[in-house]
């Protein structure tokens, strides 16, 4: 399975923490089966952890997400469909923030819009 979502927690001095989910599918974090599965699994992990008070979704490699993994069009999509993943993000009982840097295109925009809040760097390019 190509791509993954890295999970780590940032702790605050009061003991609360934020889960950071980083989409990682070089070079532009396409929504491969590994990324979609990773988002689904890492969201469940963050939601089940009582110390996590908020969730941030971001991307590696200087990009948020450039949308669909077109290499999967020929072989058929595996893993959860993107609308299922986005519905899970939207339904989160904890606030979810899209931290956008670099490109955010197509399905990447859908992921960002599924989050409760969005913040973007000056270098973000949406389309």
N, C-alpha and C positions, 0 to 999 in steps of 0.2 A: 504494500500500500504506500503510495507516494504522499509525502507531506505529513505533518503532525501539528499538534498544538502543545506548546510547552506550558507548564503550570508552575507558578511559584507564588508564595505569599509574602507580602510586605507588611511587617508588623509596626504598629503605632506604639507609642510609649504607654498608652492606657491598656494595652493588651489586645485591642481589636486589630483586625487585619483586613487587608484587601487582597483578593485573589487576582493575579494578573495572568491572563490567557493570551499567549503569543502565537499567532498563526505563523507557521514556518514551512513554506513550500517554495524554495528559491526558483526563479529570481524575484517574483512579484507576488508570492503568496496566493497562488490560484486556489480556488475552492475544490481541491482534489478530494477524493474519497477519504484520504487520511486526515485532511483538515476538517471536513464535515463531521467525520466520526469523532475526531479529537475535540471539536467544539461541543458536541453532544455529551461526551463522557466527562470533559473537564467542567462543564456547567453543572452536571449532576454532582461532581465531587465538591465544587464550591458551595452549592446549595445545601449539601448535607453537612458541611462543616460549620458548627455553631460559632466558631471564632471569626469566620469571614462575615464581614458586614456589608461589603460591596464587591463588585466584580468589574474588572477592566479588560476589555478585549482590544488587542493591538496586533501589529504585524512586525515581523523581522525584516531584515534586508532593506530598510529605508522605505518600505511600502506598507500600506494597510492591507489591501487586497485588490487584485486586479480582476476579480470575477471568476467565471467558470474555467475549469481546466479543460481546454479544448481537446487535449489528447485523449480524454475519456469519451468523446463523442463517437469515435470509431469502435471502441471496445465495449461500450455500454457502461452506464453509471453503476457503481457499487456504493454501499453505505447509505446513510440516511439522505433523503432528498433535502435540498436547501430549505424549502418552505417549512419542513418539520423542525429543522434546527432553529430557524428564525422564530417560529412560534414558541419554542422552548425559551429562547432569550427574552422575547416579549412578555412571557408569562412568569418570569422570574420574580420571586418574592423579595429578592434583594436588588438594589439598584445596579444596573449594568451601564457602564460608560464605554463608548467607543473612543479610543485615543488614536486619532488619525494623523499619520505622517506619510508623505509621499503620495502615491496614487491610490485612489479608491474608485473603482470602476464597476459597472454592471452589478453582478451579484455581491460585490464588496460593498456597494452602496446599500443594497438590501440588508446586509448584515449590520451596517452602521445604523440604518433607520430602524432596525429591530431593537436596537439598544434604547434604553430610556433617556440617555443623554449622549451628546457627541461633543468632543473637543478636537480641534484641529490645529496643527502647526501652520506657520506662515507658508511652508513649503508644500502643503497638501494640495493635490490636484484631483478634483472630483469630476466624474463624467459618466 
